[in-house]
């Protein structure tokens, strides 16, 4: 579940994407003019133009779940609550474990476990539900 900071960063990243598009469409001659118009930092815009990743993209590999896996878990929770059934932390942990096990299912064979997935921490579900 996205945090307030994530919402704010998504808005900033959206403005950066709009500024990059405007620069590619030659609506602005200079990066500084686009940065000022879209209210983003000039140096950040410049770095993104040269191919720098966002903070979330750069750190995705060090997170427990990929963005796609996290979205899958979020959608599952959303669908579950639409049916007016509360989601317990234990149920969310089991679903998260299932998603992680599916990641390595094709690599491992019945007789041998070649790849393991990381253990979900004690407070992970509390942070996910924030």
N, C-alpha and C positions, 0 to 999 in steps of 0.2 A: 504494500500500500504506500503510495507516494507521500513523502514528508513535505512540509511547507517549503523547506529549502529546495527540494527537488522541483516543486512547482515554480518557484522563482527562477531557478537555473534553467528550467525548460523554456520559460518566457525569454530569458536572455539569449539562450541558444537559438530560439526562433527568430529573434531580432537579428542575430548574427547571420543566420541563413538568409534572411530577407536582404540584408546589406550585401552579402556575397552575390546574390542573384542580381541585385540592382547594379553592382559593379560589373558583372559579366554582361549585363544588358546595356552597359555604357550610359546609365542614367547619371552616374557621377564620374568625374574625371579623376578625383583623388580619394584615397582611402579615408583621409581625415574628414572629408565632406560627408561621406557615407556614414562614418562612425558618429559624427555629430548629429546627422539627421535621424539615425536609428537609435541614438542614445546608448551606444556601446563603446567600450574602450578601444581606442585606435590600435594599440599594440596587440590586443587580443584579436581584433578583426584581421590585422595583418598576418598574425601567426596562423589563423584559420584559413586564410587565403593560400598560405604556403603549404597547407596539408596537415596542420596540427589537429589532433583529436580533441574532443571535449574531455573534461575531467572524467565523466562517467564512462566514456568509451575507452579511455586510456587505462582505467582501473578495473574494467570488466573481467579481465583474466584472473585477477586476484580475489574475486568475489565467489561466494559459494555457488550461486546460480548465475547463468547467463541472463541477459535481458529477456530473451525468448522464454526461458524456463520460468523466470519470475512472472512474466506476463501470463503464462499458462496457469500458474498457481493462483494468481490474482483472479483470472477469469473463472476458475473453478470455484473459488471462494464466493465470488459475486453470484454465480449461478446457484450455488447452494443456499445463499441467504435470500435469494428471490423467492425460493420455495418456503420461506419462513422457518427454516431449520437453523438453529444456532450452530456455529462452528466452534468446536472446542480446540484448545491448543494442541491436544493430543491428536485430533483428527487432522489438523493442518500439518503437524509434524509427520504423520504417516503419509500424507499426500506428497509432501516435500521429499520424503525418503523414497517414495515410489518414482518421482521424477528423476531423482539422482540415480536410482538403480537402472532406469531405462537408458540413461546416458551411457552406461557401460555394458548393457545387456548384449549387444552384438559383438563386443570384444571378448568377453568371458565365455568360456564353454562350460558344459555341465561338470566336467571332472576337474577343471582348473580355473582358479580365479586369477586372471592376469592383471586386471586393473581394479582398484578399489576406489570408492568415492569417499569424500570427507564426511566426518560425522557432524550432524547438525547439533550446534551448541545448545546448552540448557535454556538460554534466554533468547534464542533466535526467533521463536514465534512471537514473543512479546514485541521485539523490534519490528518484525514484519507487519504486525497489526497496527503499529503506530500510525 
